[in-house]
Amino acid sequence: MSMPLEIINSTDYIITGEISYMTVFCSNHYFFVKPHTIWNSEKRGICPVIEVSATVRTPRGTFVAKPFVSIGTSHSLFEVIQTRENVFKVVRMRHAKNESAVLKTYNHTFLEQI
């Protein structure tokens, strides 16, 4: 039995996105996640994930995050993180959600000092 899918938004912005599955028998899921919250889907079944894509809406515009791409994974926990100013990506989480999101957030002040 598979785990429900979770998308963690570790950014300060609203994200939307799509989860694509390996087979035509599994329909794609679309998600909307507010800043620093989690989206859950109970409808995954046994479908292998091949891509998780996200779009991030910021005051400076809309940016496409680098997607998570796989040949088909049963992994169920993904996170959208900010790596630099206006640069985002979707990553596969390896740890429990309690240990995750806050550590990977973009620090505006630190990068602006460089």
The first five atom37 places (N, CA, C, CB, O) and aatype in JSON, in Angstrom:
{
  "aatype": [12, 15, 12, 14, 10, 6, 9, 9, 2, 15, 16, 3, 18, 9, 9, 16, 7, 6, 9, 15, 18, 12, 16, 19, 13, 4, 15, 2, 8, 18, 13, 13, 19, 11, 14, 8, 16, 9, 17, 2, 15, 6, 11, 1, 7, 9, 4, 14, 19, 9, 6, 19, 15, 0, 16, 19, 1, 16, 14, 1, 7, 16, 13, 19, 0, 11, 14, 13, 19, 15, 9, 7, 16, 15, 8, 15, 10, 13, 6, 19, 9, 5, 16, 1, 6, 2, 19, 13, 11, 19, 19, 1, 12, 1, 8, 0, 11, 2, 6, 15, 0, 19, 10, 11, 16, 18, 2, 8, 16, 13, 10, 6, 5, 9],
  "atom_mask": [
    [1, 1, 1, 1, 1],
    [1, 1, 1, 1, 1],
    [1, 1, 1, 1, 1],
    [1, 1, 1, 1, 1],
    [1, 1, 1, 1, 1],
    [1, 1, 1, 1, 1],
    [1, 1, 1, 1, 1],
    [1, 1, 1, 1, 1],
    [1, 1, 1, 1, 1],
    [1, 1, 1, 1, 1],
    [1, 1, 1, 1, 1],
    [1, 1, 1, 1, 1],
    [1, 1, 1, 1, 1],
    [1, 1, 1, 1, 1],
    [1, 1, 1, 1, 1],
    [1, 1, 1, 1, 1],
    [1, 1, 1, 0, 1],
    [1, 1, 1, 1, 1],
    [1, 1, 1, 1, 1],
    [1, 1, 1, 1, 1],
    [1, 1, 1, 1, 1],
    [1, 1, 1, 1, 1],
    [1, 1, 1, 1, 1],
    [1, 1, 1, 1, 1],
    [1, 1, 1, 1, 1],
    [1, 1, 1, 1, 1],
    [1, 1, 1, 1, 1],
    [1, 1, 1, 1, 1],
    [1, 1, 1, 1, 1],
    [1, 1, 1, 1, 1],
    [1, 1, 1, 1, 1],
    [1, 1, 1, 1, 1],
    [1, 1, 1, 1, 1],
    [1, 1, 1, 1, 1],
    [1, 1, 1, 1, 1],
    [1, 1, 1, 1, 1],
    [1, 1, 1, 1, 1],
    [1, 1, 1, 1, 1],
    [1, 1, 1, 1, 1],
    [1, 1, 1, 1, 1],
    [1, 1, 1, 1, 1],
    [1, 1, 1, 1, 1],
    [1, 1, 1, 1, 1],
    [1, 1, 1, 1, 1],
    [1, 1, 1, 0, 1],
    [1, 1, 1, 1, 1],
    [1, 1, 1, 1, 1],
    [1, 1, 1, 1, 1],
    [1, 1, 1, 1, 1],
    [1, 1, 1, 1, 1],
    [1, 1, 1, 1, 1],
    [1, 1, 1, 1, 1],
    [1, 1, 1, 1, 1],
    [1, 1, 1, 1, 1],
    [1, 1, 1, 1, 1],
    [1, 1, 1, 1, 1],
    [1, 1, 1, 1, 1],
    [1, 1, 1, 1, 1],
    [1, 1, 1, 1, 1],
    [1, 1, 1, 1, 1],
    [1, 1, 1, 0, 1],
    [1, 1, 1, 1, 1],
    [1, 1, 1, 1, 1],
    [1, 1, 1, 1, 1],
    [1, 1, 1, 1, 1],
    [1, 1, 1, 1, 1],
    [1, 1, 1, 1, 1],
    [1, 1, 1, 1, 1],
    [1, 1, 1, 1, 1],
    [1, 1, 1, 1, 1],
    [1, 1, 1, 1, 1],
    [1, 1, 1, 0, 1],
    [1, 1, 1, 1, 1],
    [1, 1, 1, 1, 1],
    [1, 1, 1, 1, 1],
    [1, 1, 1, 1, 1],
    [1, 1, 1, 1, 1],
    [1, 1, 1, 1, 1],
    [1, 1, 1, 1, 1],
    [1, 1, 1, 1, 1],
    [1, 1, 1, 1, 1],
    [1, 1, 1, 1, 1],
    [1, 1, 1, 1, 1],
    [1, 1, 1, 1, 1],
    [1, 1, 1, 1, 1],
    [1, 1, 1, 1, 1],
    [1, 1, 1, 1, 1],
    [1, 1, 1, 1, 1],
    [1, 1, 1, 1, 1],
    [1, 1, 1, 1, 1],
    [1, 1, 1, 1, 1],
    [1, 1, 1, 1, 1],
    [1, 1, 1, 1, 1],
    [1, 1, 1, 1, 1],
    [1, 1, 1, 1, 1],
    [1, 1, 1, 1, 1],
    [1, 1, 1, 1, 1],
    [1, 1, 1, 1, 1],
    [1, 1, 1, 1, 1],
    [1, 1, 1, 1, 1],
    [1, 1, 1, 1, 1],
    [1, 1, 1, 1, 1],
    [1, 1, 1, 1, 1],
    [1, 1, 1, 1, 1],
    [1, 1, 1, 1, 1],
    [1, 1, 1, 1, 1],
    [1, 1, 1, 1, 1],
    [1, 1, 1, 1, 1],
    [1, 1, 1, 1, 1],
    [1, 1, 1, 1, 1],
    [1, 1, 1, 1, 1],
    [1, 1, 1, 1, 1],
    [1, 1, 1, 1, 1],
    [1, 1, 1, 1, 1]
  ],
  "atom_positions": [
    [[0.84, -1.18, 0.0], [0.0, 0.0, 0.0], [0.88, 1.24, 0.0], [-0.96, 0.0, 1.22], [1.89, 1.28, 0.71]],
    [[0.53, 2.23, -0.77], [1.36, 3.42, -0.88], [0.98, 4.47, 0.15], [1.26, 4.01, -2.28], [-0.1, 4.45, 0.73]],
    [[1.92, 5.38, 0.35], [1.71, 6.48, 1.28], [1.01, 7.62, 0.55], [3.06, 6.96, 1.9], [1.18, 7.76, -0.67]],
    [[0.23, 8.45, 1.24], [-0.35, 9.63, 0.59], [0.76, 10.61, 0.22], [-1.39, 10.31, 1.51], [1.79, 10.68, 0.89]],
    [[0.55, 11.36, -0.84], [1.54, 12.36, -1.26], [1.45, 13.6, -0.41], [1.34, 12.71, -2.73], [0.37, 14.01, 0.0]],
    [[2.62, 14.21, -0.15], [2.67, 15.48, 0.57], [3.63, 16.4, -0.16], [3.11, 15.28, 2.05], [4.73, 16.0, -0.56]],
    [[3.21, 17.65, -0.32], [4.05, 18.69, -0.88], [4.22, 19.74, 0.21], [3.44, 19.31, -2.21], [3.24, 20.32, 0.67]],
    [[5.46, 19.98, 0.62], [5.76, 20.98, 1.64], [6.23, 22.25, 0.94], [6.85, 20.47, 2.64], [7.14, 22.21, 0.11]],
    [[5.61, 23.36, 1.26], [6.03, 24.65, 0.71], [6.9, 25.35, 1.75], [4.79, 25.54, 0.33], [6.4, 25.88, 2.74]],
    [[8.22, 25.35, 1.52], [9.16, 25.98, 2.44], [9.49, 27.41, 2.03], [10.43, 25.17, 2.54], [10.42, 28.01, 2.57]],
    [[8.75, 27.96, 1.08], [9.01, 29.31, 0.61], [8.08, 30.31, 1.29], [8.85, 29.39, -0.92], [7.17, 29.93, 2.02]],
    [[8.33, 31.57, 1.04], [7.48, 32.64, 1.56], [6.36, 33.0, 0.6], [8.32, 33.88, 1.85], [5.68, 34.01, 0.79]],
    [[6.14, 32.17, -0.43], [5.22, 32.51, -1.51], [4.24, 31.38, -1.78], [6.0, 32.83, -2.78], [4.45, 30.24, -1.36]],
    [[3.16, 31.7, -2.48], [2.17, 30.71, -2.9], [2.75, 29.9, -4.06], [0.82, 31.39, -3.31], [3.37, 30.46, -4.96]],
    [[2.52, 28.6, -4.03], [2.96, 27.76, -5.15], [1.77, 26.97, -5.7], [4.09, 26.79, -4.7], [0.83, 26.63, -4.97]],
    [[1.83, 26.7, -6.99], [0.89, 25.81, -7.64], [1.72, 24.79, -8.4], [-0.11, 26.58, -8.59], [2.88, 25.05, -8.73]],
    [[1.15, 23.65, -8.69], [1.94, 22.67, -9.41], [1.16, 21.46, -9.83], [0.0, 0.0, 0.0], [-0.06, 21.39, -9.68]],
    [[1.91, 20.49, -10.37], [1.31, 19.28, -10.9], [2.18, 18.08, -10.56], [1.12, 19.4, -12.42], [3.41, 18.15, -10.58]],
    [[1.52, 16.97, -10.25], [2.2, 15.7, -10.02], [1.81, 14.78, -11.17], [1.82, 15.07, -8.62], [0.62, 14.53, -11.41]],
    [[2.81, 14.27, -11.89], [2.57, 13.39, -13.04], [2.95, 11.97, -12.68], [3.37, 13.86, -14.29], [3.94, 11.73, -11.99]],
    [[2.14, 11.02, -13.14], [2.34, 9.62, -12.82], [2.78, 8.82, -14.05], [1.07, 9.02, -12.24], [2.63, 9.28, -15.18]],
    [[3.31, 7.63, -13.8], [3.91, 6.81, -14.84], [2.9, 6.23, -15.83], [4.67, 5.7, -14.21], [3.22, 6.11, -17.02]],
    [[1.72, 5.88, -15.4], [0.77, 5.2, -16.28], [-0.42, 6.07, -16.63], [0.3, 3.92, -15.63], [-0.74, 7.03, -15.93]],
    [[-1.07, 5.72, -17.72], [-2.27, 6.45, -18.14], [-3.46, 6.15, -17.24], [-2.61, 6.12, -19.59], [-4.48, 6.84, -17.3]],
    [[-3.35, 5.12, -16.42], [-4.44, 4.75, -15.52], [-4.47, 5.62, -14.27], [-4.3, 3.3, -15.12], [-5.43, 5.57, -13.49]],
    [[-3.43, 6.43, -14.07], [-3.35, 7.33, -12.92], [-3.43, 8.77, -13.43], [-2.03, 7.1, -12.1], [-2.57, 9.2, -14.19]],
    [[-4.45, 9.49, -13.03], [-4.59, 10.87, -13.5], [-3.72, 11.8, -12.65], [-6.07, 11.32, -13.45], [-3.52, 11.58, -11.46]],
    [[-3.2, 12.84, -13.3], [-2.33, 13.8, -12.63], [-3.08, 14.54, -11.53], [-1.77, 14.8, -13.64], [-4.3, 14.69, -11.58]],
    [[-2.34, 14.98, -10.54], [-2.89, 15.8, -9.46], [-2.36, 17.22, -9.61], [-2.52, 15.22, -8.06], [-1.21, 17.43, -10.02]],
    [[-3.2, 18.19, -9.28], [-2.8, 19.59, -9.28], [-2.88, 20.08, -7.85], [-3.69, 20.45, -10.25], [-3.79, 19.7, -7.11]],
    [[-1.93, 20.93, -7.46], [-1.93, 21.39, -6.07], [-1.73, 22.9, -5.97], [-0.84, 20.68, -5.29], [-1.2, 23.54, -6.88]],
    [[-2.17, 23.45, -4.85], [-2.05, 24.86, -4.48], [-1.63, 24.86, -3.02], [-3.41, 25.67, -4.72], [-2.32, 24.29, -2.18]],
    [[-0.5, 25.51, -2.72], [0.0, 25.48, -1.34], [0.38, 26.89, -0.9], [1.23, 24.52, -1.22], [1.14, 27.58, -1.58]],
    [[-0.16, 27.3, 0.23], [0.19, 28.6, 0.81], [1.6, 28.53, 1.4], [-0.84, 29.02, 1.9], [2.12, 27.43, 1.62]],
    [[2.22, 29.69, 1.67], [3.59, 29.69, 2.23], [3.68, 28.9, 3.54], [4.05, 31.13, 2.47], [2.82, 29.02, 4.41]],
    [[4.74, 28.11, 3.66], [5.07, 27.36, 4.87], [3.93, 26.46, 5.35], [5.43, 28.32, 5.98], [3.7, 26.31, 6.55]],
    [[3.24, 25.85, 4.39], [2.19, 24.88, 4.73], [2.4, 23.61, 3.9], [0.78, 25.49, 4.47], [3.32, 23.52, 3.1]],
    [[1.53, 22.63, 4.12], [1.66, 21.32, 3.48], [0.36, 20.98, 2.75], [1.99, 20.23, 4.53], [-0.74, 21.19, 3.26]],
    [[0.51, 20.45, 1.55], [-0.62, 19.93, 0.76], [-0.57, 18.41, 0.82], [-0.57, 20.44, -0.73], [0.5, 17.81, 0.68]],
    [[-1.72, 17.77, 1.02], [-1.81, 16.31, 1.1], [-2.77, 15.78, 0.05], [-2.25, 15.87, 2.5], [-3.78, 16.41, -0.26]],
    [[-2.46, 14.61, -0.49], [-3.36, 13.91, -1.4], [-3.49, 12.48, -0.93], [-2.84, 13.98, -2.87], [-2.5, 11.77, -0.77]],
    [[-4.71, 12.06, -0.72], [-4.97, 10.68, -0.3], [-5.26, 9.78, -1.5], [-6.14, 10.64, 0.68], [-5.42, 8.57, -1.32]],
    [[-5.33, 10.33, -2.71], [-5.82, 9.59, -3.87], [-4.73, 8.97, -4.73], [-6.63, 10.49, -4.71], [-5.0, 8.63, -5.88]],
    [[-3.54, 8.81, -4.24], [-2.44, 8.34, -5.07], [-2.57, 6.88, -5.49], [-1.16, 8.53, -4.35], [-2.29, 6.56, -6.65]],
    [[-2.97, 6.02, -4.62], [-3.01, 4.59, -4.93], [-1.6, 4.04, -5.04], [0.0, 0.0, 0.0], [-0.74, 4.36, -4.21]],
    [[-1.34, 3.2, -6.05], [-0.01, 2.61, -6.21], [0.74, 3.23, -7.39], [-0.13, 1.09, -6.42], [1.68, 2.62, -7.91]],
    [[0.36, 4.4, -7.8], [0.92, 5.05, -8.99], [2.33, 5.59, -8.74], [0.02, 6.18, -9.45], [2.53, 6.36, -7.8]],
    [[3.33, 5.2, -9.57], [4.67, 5.75, -9.44], [4.73, 7.19, -9.97], [5.68, 4.86, -10.21], [4.18, 7.49, -11.03]],
    [[5.39, 8.06, -9.23], [5.53, 9.47, -9.6], [6.7, 9.61, -10.58], [5.76, 10.37, -8.34], [7.78, 9.09, -10.33]],
    [[6.47, 10.33, -11.7], [7.57, 10.59, -12.63], [7.99, 12.06, -12.63], [7.17, 10.18, -14.04], [9.12, 12.37, -13.02]],
    [[7.1, 12.96, -12.19], [7.49, 14.38, -12.14], [6.62, 15.14, -11.15], [7.39, 15.02, -13.53], [5.42, 14.92, -11.05]],
    [[7.28, 16.05, -10.42], [6.57, 17.01, -9.57], [7.07, 18.38, -10.02], [6.82, 16.75, -8.02], [8.24, 18.7, -9.85]],
    [[6.17, 19.18, -10.58], [6.55, 20.51, -11.05], [5.81, 21.56, -10.23], [6.23, 20.68, -12.56], [4.74, 21.29, -9.68]],
    [[6.4, 22.75, -10.14], [5.8, 23.82, -9.34], [6.08, 25.18, -9.96], [6.32, 23.77, -7.9], [7.11, 25.38, -10.6]],
    [[5.15, 26.09, -9.76], [5.29, 27.49, -10.16], [5.13, 28.32, -8.9], [4.24, 27.89, -11.27], [4.22, 28.1, -8.11]],
    [[6.03, 29.28, -8.72], [6.06, 30.1, -7.51], [5.68, 31.53, -7.88], [7.47, 30.05, -6.83], [6.26, 32.12, -8.79]],
    [[4.7, 32.09, -7.16], [4.25, 33.46, -7.41], [4.87, 34.38, -6.36], [2.69, 33.57, -7.38], [4.57, 34.27, -5.17]],
    [[5.74, 35.29, -6.81], [6.4, 36.23, -5.9], [6.0, 37.65, -6.28], [7.95, 36.07, -5.95], [5.39, 37.85, -7.34]],
    [[6.32, 38.64, -5.45], [6.05, 40.04, -5.83], [6.82, 40.47, -7.08], [6.39, 40.96, -4.66], [6.43, 41.42, -7.76]],
    [[7.91, 39.78, -7.39], [8.72, 40.11, -8.57], [8.29, 39.36, -9.82], [10.18, 39.82, -8.3], [8.86, 39.56, -10.89]],
    [[7.29, 38.51, -9.7], [6.81, 37.77, -10.86], [6.58, 36.31, -10.54], [0.0, 0.0, 0.0], [6.66, 35.88, -9.39]],
    [[6.28, 35.56, -11.58], [6.03, 34.12, -11.46], [7.23, 33.36, -11.97], [4.74, 33.71, -12.23], [7.73, 33.64, -13.06]],
    [[7.71, 32.39, -11.19], [8.92, 31.64, -11.53], [8.62, 30.15, -11.52], [10.06, 31.97, -10.54], [7.91, 29.65, -10.66]],
    [[9.19, 29.45, -12.5], [9.03, 28.01, -12.59], [10.17, 27.36, -11.81], [9.03, 27.52, -14.08], [11.34, 27.61, -12.07]],
    [[9.81, 26.52, -10.85], [10.82, 25.8, -10.06], [11.4, 24.66, -10.89], [10.2, 25.25, -8.74], [10.72, 24.1, -11.75]],
    [[12.66, 24.33, -10.63], [13.26, 23.16, -11.27], [12.48, 21.94, -10.77], [14.82, 23.03, -10.96], [12.39, 21.74, -9.56]],
    [[11.91, 21.13, -11.66], [11.05, 20.03, -11.22], [11.84, 18.84, -10.68], [10.17, 19.58, -12.35], [13.02, 18.67, -10.98]],
    [[11.16, 18.02, -9.9], [11.69, 16.71, -9.52], [11.28, 15.76, -10.64], [11.14, 16.23, -8.1], [10.1, 15.69, -11.0]],
    [[12.25, 15.03, -11.2], [11.98, 14.11, -12.31], [12.55, 12.74, -11.96], [12.59, 14.64, -13.65], [13.65, 12.63, -11.41]],
    [[11.79, 11.68, -12.27], [12.19, 10.31, -11.96], [11.67, 9.37, -13.05], [11.66, 9.88, -10.56], [10.78, 9.73, -13.81]],
    [[12.24, 8.18, -13.12], [11.7, 7.19, -14.04], [10.48, 6.49, -13.44], [12.78, 6.14, -14.41], [9.84, 5.67, -14.09]],
    [[10.17, 6.81, -12.2], [9.01, 6.25, -11.51], [9.37, 5.9, -10.08], [0.0, 0.0, 0.0], [9.98, 4.86, -9.84]],
    [[9.0, 6.75, -9.14], [9.33, 6.52, -7.74], [8.07, 6.32, -6.91], [10.16, 7.68, -7.19], [7.01, 6.85, -7.23]],
    [[8.22, 5.56, -5.84], [7.11, 5.39, -4.9], [7.23, 6.4, -3.76], [7.08, 3.96, -4.35], [6.42, 6.38, -2.83]],
    [[8.22, 7.26, -3.83], [8.42, 8.25, -2.78], [7.2, 9.16, -2.68], [9.7, 9.09, -3.05], [6.54, 9.42, -3.69]],
    [[6.88, 9.63, -1.48], [5.63, 10.36, -1.31], [5.78, 11.74, -0.66], [4.71, 9.55, -0.49], [4.78, 12.43, -0.47]],
    [[6.99, 12.15, -0.31], [7.18, 13.42, 0.39], [8.12, 14.3, -0.42], [7.72, 13.2, 1.82], [9.27, 13.95, -0.64]],
    [[7.6, 15.47, -0.87], [8.37, 16.39, -1.69], [8.3, 17.78, -1.08], [7.86, 16.41, -3.14], [7.38, 18.1, -0.33]],
    [[9.3, 18.61, -1.41], [9.37, 19.96, -0.84], [9.78, 20.94, -1.92], [10.34, 20.0, 0.35], [10.65, 20.65, -2.74]],
    [[9.17, 22.13, -1.9], [9.58, 23.22, -2.78], [10.42, 24.16, -1.93], [8.34, 23.96, -3.43], [9.97, 24.67, -0.91]],
    [[11.67, 24.39, -2.38], [12.6, 25.24, -1.64], [13.1, 26.37, -2.52], [13.78, 24.41, -1.1], [13.04, 26.29, -3.75]],
    [[13.6, 27.41, -1.89], [14.23, 28.52, -2.6], [15.73, 28.4, -2.41], [13.7, 29.91, -2.09], [16.2, 28.33, -1.27]],
    [[16.48, 28.37, -3.51], [17.93, 28.2, -3.43], [18.68, 29.52, -3.54], [18.4, 27.26, -4.51], [19.74, 29.69, -2.93]],
    [[18.14, 30.45, -4.31], [18.69, 31.8, -4.45], [17.52, 32.74, -4.71], [19.76, 31.89, -5.62], [16.37, 32.3, -4.77]],
    [[17.8, 34.01, -4.86], [16.73, 34.96, -5.15], [16.06, 34.57, -6.47], [17.29, 36.41, -5.22], [16.72, 34.48, -7.51]],
    [[14.77, 34.36, -6.42], [13.95, 34.0, -7.58], [14.34, 32.67, -8.23], [14.04, 35.09, -8.61], [14.04, 32.45, -9.4]],
    [[15.0, 31.78, -7.49], [15.37, 30.45, -7.99], [14.82, 29.41, -7.01], [16.94, 30.32, -8.14], [15.12, 29.44, -5.81]],
    [[14.01, 28.5, -7.54], [13.32, 27.51, -6.72], [13.5, 26.13, -7.31], [11.83, 27.86, -6.59], [13.78, 25.99, -8.5]],
    [[13.32, 25.09, -6.48], [13.33, 23.73, -7.0], [12.5, 22.81, -6.12], [14.77, 23.2, -7.11], [12.25, 23.08, -4.95]],
    [[12.07, 21.72, -6.74], [11.31, 20.68, -6.04], [12.29, 19.57, -5.69], [10.1, 20.13, -6.91], [13.0, 19.07, -6.56]],
    [[12.33, 19.19, -4.42], [13.25, 18.14, -3.97], [12.47, 17.03, -3.27], [14.33, 18.72, -3.03], [11.39, 17.25, -2.73]],
    [[13.05, 15.86, -3.3], [12.48, 14.71, -2.59], [12.97, 14.77, -1.16], [12.88, 13.35, -3.27], [14.17, 14.9, -0.91]],
    [[12.05, 14.69, -0.22], [12.41, 14.72, 1.2], [12.87, 13.35, 1.65], [11.22, 15.21, 2.05], [12.27, 12.34, 1.29]],
    [[13.93, 13.31, 2.43], [14.44, 12.05, 2.97], [14.13, 11.9, 4.46], [15.94, 11.94, 2.73], [14.26, 10.8, 5.0]],
    [[13.74, 12.97, 5.12], [13.53, 12.96, 6.57], [12.08, 13.24, 6.89], [14.44, 14.0, 7.26], [11.28, 13.59, 6.02]],
    [[11.76, 13.08, 8.14], [10.41, 13.38, 8.61], [10.13, 14.86, 8.44], [10.23, 12.96, 10.08], [11.05, 15.68, 8.49]],
    [[8.86, 15.2, 8.25], [8.53, 16.6, 8.0], [8.82, 17.5, 9.19], [7.08, 16.71, 7.64], [8.98, 18.71, 9.01]],
    [[8.9, 16.97, 10.39], [9.21, 17.79, 11.55], [10.61, 18.4, 11.47], [9.09, 16.97, 12.82], [10.84, 19.47, 12.04]],
    [[11.53, 17.75, 10.79], [12.91, 18.2, 10.73], [13.21, 19.03, 9.49], [13.83, 17.03, 10.78], [14.35, 19.47, 9.33]],
    [[12.26, 19.24, 8.63], [12.57, 19.71, 7.29], [12.51, 21.21, 7.06], [11.69, 19.07, 6.37], [13.53, 21.89, 7.09]],
    [[11.35, 21.72, 6.84], [11.11, 22.96, 6.13], [11.9, 24.18, 6.6], [9.71, 23.27, 6.22], [12.43, 24.91, 5.76]],
    [[11.99, 24.42, 7.87], [12.59, 25.65, 8.34], [14.07, 25.76, 7.99], [12.42, 25.77, 9.82], [14.56, 26.87, 7.77]],
    [[14.79, 24.66, 7.93], [16.22, 24.7, 7.69], [16.59, 25.11, 6.27], [16.81, 23.37, 7.97], [17.7, 25.59, 6.05]],
    [[15.7, 24.95, 5.32], [16.04, 25.19, 3.93], [15.51, 26.52, 3.39], [15.52, 24.08, 3.09], [15.59, 26.76, 2.19]],
    [[14.97, 27.35, 4.23], [14.4, 28.59, 3.73], [15.46, 29.59, 3.34], [13.48, 29.19, 4.77], [16.55, 29.64, 3.92]],
    [[15.13, 30.37, 2.37], [16.01, 31.39, 1.81], [16.17, 32.51, 2.83], [15.45, 31.94, 0.47], [15.18, 33.02, 3.37]],
    [[17.41, 32.91, 3.1], [17.69, 33.98, 4.05], [18.0, 35.25, 3.27], [18.86, 33.61, 5.0], [19.11, 35.43, 2.79]],
    [[17.01, 36.14, 3.15], [17.17, 37.36, 2.35], [18.33, 38.21, 2.85], [15.88, 38.17, 2.38], [19.12, 38.69, 2.04]],
    [[18.44, 38.41, 4.14], [19.46, 39.31, 4.67], [20.87, 38.81, 4.41], [19.26, 39.5, 6.14], [21.74, 39.59, 4.03]],
    [[21.11, 37.53, 4.61], [22.45, 36.99, 4.42], [22.91, 37.17, 2.98], [22.48, 35.52, 4.81], [24.03, 37.63, 2.76]],
    [[22.09, 36.81, 2.01], [22.5, 36.9, 0.61], [22.62, 38.34, 0.12], [21.52, 36.16, -0.26], [23.42, 38.62, -0.78]],
    [[21.86, 39.24, 0.68], [21.95, 40.63, 0.26], [23.23, 41.29, 0.77], [20.74, 41.42, 0.76], [23.64, 42.31, 0.23]],
    [[23.87, 40.72, 1.78], [25.11, 41.28, 2.32], [26.31, 40.91, 1.48], [25.32, 40.82, 3.73], [27.36, 41.55, 1.59]],
    [[26.2, 39.89, 0.65], [27.33, 39.43, -0.15], [27.6, 40.36, -1.31], [27.09, 38.01, -0.67], [28.52, 40.13, -2.09]]
  ]
}
